[in-house]
Amino acid sequence: MNELINIEIPMALRWQFGTGRHFSRFIQTLRNEGKILGIRCPQCQRVYIPPRLICGNCYREMAEWVDVKDTGVIQGYTVYYHPILDPVTGEPRPIPYGMALIKLDGADTTINHYLSETDLAKLRIGLKVRAVWRSQRRGFISDISHFEVIQ
């Protein structure tokens, strides 16, 4: 059997991508105002978070911005026991960590985000949660650190 050789190659990768006008407004509002915006379809009245240009149901262009609360309900969840690199810190994320599909109050769609709760016995669909905001916001969905269970 051949012995493997491990060679470390440090790399600095910088990525830039266009977000479009709707997502740009969404993340700028997260950063600057610490609040969440959704966008409402003029035909079916469905509120999307994150916002998009066209309604997925009606195919109508959307332009009506609405405030969405930073509280919501878990629609689905899981707990991971395999580490990943945290996109904010670049360090391995402590395990276990929870993830959930969360329907925010005032929205009709869900977002996928981290949970502080990792005990499967305590998690359930319909559980109420609240966003925990980072003290320094940078204009990313990760400006919400995670969601915590509220009673």
C-alpha positions in Angstrom: 0.0 0.0 0.0 1.3 3.4 -0.9 1.8 6.0 1.8 -0.3 9.2 1.3 1.5 12.5 1.4 -0.4 15.5 2.9 0.5 18.9 1.4 -1.0 22.0 2.9 -1.7 24.8 0.4 -3.1 28.0 2.0 -5.5 29.8 -0.3 -7.3 33.1 -0.1 -10.6 32.9 -1.9 -12.7 36.0 -2.4 -16.2 35.6 -3.9 -18.5 38.2 -5.1 -21.9 37.6 -6.6 -24.9 39.7 -7.7 -27.9 39.5 -5.5 -30.5 41.3 -7.6 -32.5 44.3 -6.4 -35.0 42.3 -4.2 -32.4 40.3 -2.3 -30.2 43.4 -2.0 -32.9 45.3 -0.3 -33.6 42.3 2.0 -30.1 42.0 3.2 -29.5 45.8 3.5 -32.5 46.0 5.7 -31.3 43.1 7.8 -27.9 44.9 8.3 -29.1 48.5 8.6 -32.4 48.2 10.5 -32.2 44.7 12.1 -35.6 43.7 10.6 -36.9 41.2 8.1 -38.7 42.2 5.0 -40.9 39.9 2.8 -42.6 40.6 -0.5 -46.3 40.1 -1.2 -47.8 38.8 -4.5 -50.5 41.2 -5.8 -52.7 38.3 -6.9 -52.5 35.5 -4.4 -51.3 37.6 -1.5 -48.5 35.1 -0.6 -45.6 36.7 1.3 -42.2 35.4 0.4 -39.1 35.4 2.5 -36.5 35.7 1.3 -38.1 38.0 -1.4 -38.1 37.2 -5.0 -39.1 39.0 -8.2 -41.8 36.7 -9.4 -44.5 34.7 -7.5 -43.9 31.0 -7.7 -47.7 30.4 -7.7 -49.1 33.1 -10.0 -46.0 34.2 -12.0 -46.8 37.8 -11.2 -44.2 40.4 -10.6 -44.0 41.5 -7.0 -43.2 44.9 -5.6 -45.2 45.3 -2.3 -42.8 45.1 0.6 -44.1 44.0 4.1 -42.5 43.7 7.5 -42.1 40.1 8.8 -41.6 39.4 12.4 -38.4 37.7 13.7 -40.6 35.1 15.5 -42.1 32.1 13.8 -42.9 28.4 14.0 -40.8 25.3 13.1 -42.2 23.5 10.1 -39.4 20.9 10.0 -36.1 20.2 11.8 -33.1 18.1 12.1 -30.0 17.8 14.3 -26.6 17.3 12.7 -23.8 15.4 14.3 -21.3 15.9 11.5 -19.3 19.1 11.6 -19.2 21.7 8.9 -17.3 24.9 8.5 -19.3 27.9 9.9 -19.6 30.3 7.0 -19.2 33.3 9.3 -16.2 32.3 11.3 -14.6 29.7 8.9 -14.1 27.4 11.9 -15.7 24.0 12.4 -19.2 24.5 13.8 -19.7 22.8 17.2 -21.7 19.6 17.1 -24.4 18.8 17.5 -26.3 21.7 15.9 -29.9 22.1 14.9 -31.4 23.3 11.7 -35.0 24.1 11.0 -37.4 25.2 8.3 -39.0 28.2 10.0 -42.2 30.0 8.9 -41.8 33.5 10.2 -44.9 35.3 11.5 -46.2 37.3 8.6 -44.7 35.1 5.9 -46.1 32.2 3.9 -42.8 30.5 3.0 -40.0 29.2 5.2 -36.3 29.9 5.7 -33.7 27.3 6.7 -31.7 28.4 9.7 -29.7 27.3 12.8 -31.4 26.4 16.1 -30.0 26.7 19.5 -31.9 23.6 20.7 -30.3 20.3 19.8 -32.2 17.9 22.0 -34.5 15.9 19.7 -36.8 15.1 22.6 -37.5 18.9 23.0 -38.0 19.7 19.3 -41.3 19.4 17.5 -43.1 20.8 14.5 -45.1 23.9 15.6 -42.6 25.0 18.2 -42.4 28.8 18.5 -38.9 30.3 17.9 -37.3 33.8 17.9 -34.3 35.1 16.0 -31.1 35.9 17.9 -29.3 38.7 16.2 -25.6 39.2 16.0 -24.4 42.4 17.7 -22.5 43.4 14.6 -24.5 42.9 11.4 -22.8 42.7 8.0 -25.6 42.2 5.5 -25.9 38.5 5.4 -28.7 36.0 6.4 -26.1 35.0 9.1 -26.8 38.4 10.8 -29.4 36.2 12.5 -27.1 34.0 14.5 -29.7 31.3 15.2 -33.3 30.8 16.4 -34.1 30.0 20.0 -37.2 28.3 21.4 -39.7 30.6 23.1 -42.6 29.5 25.4 
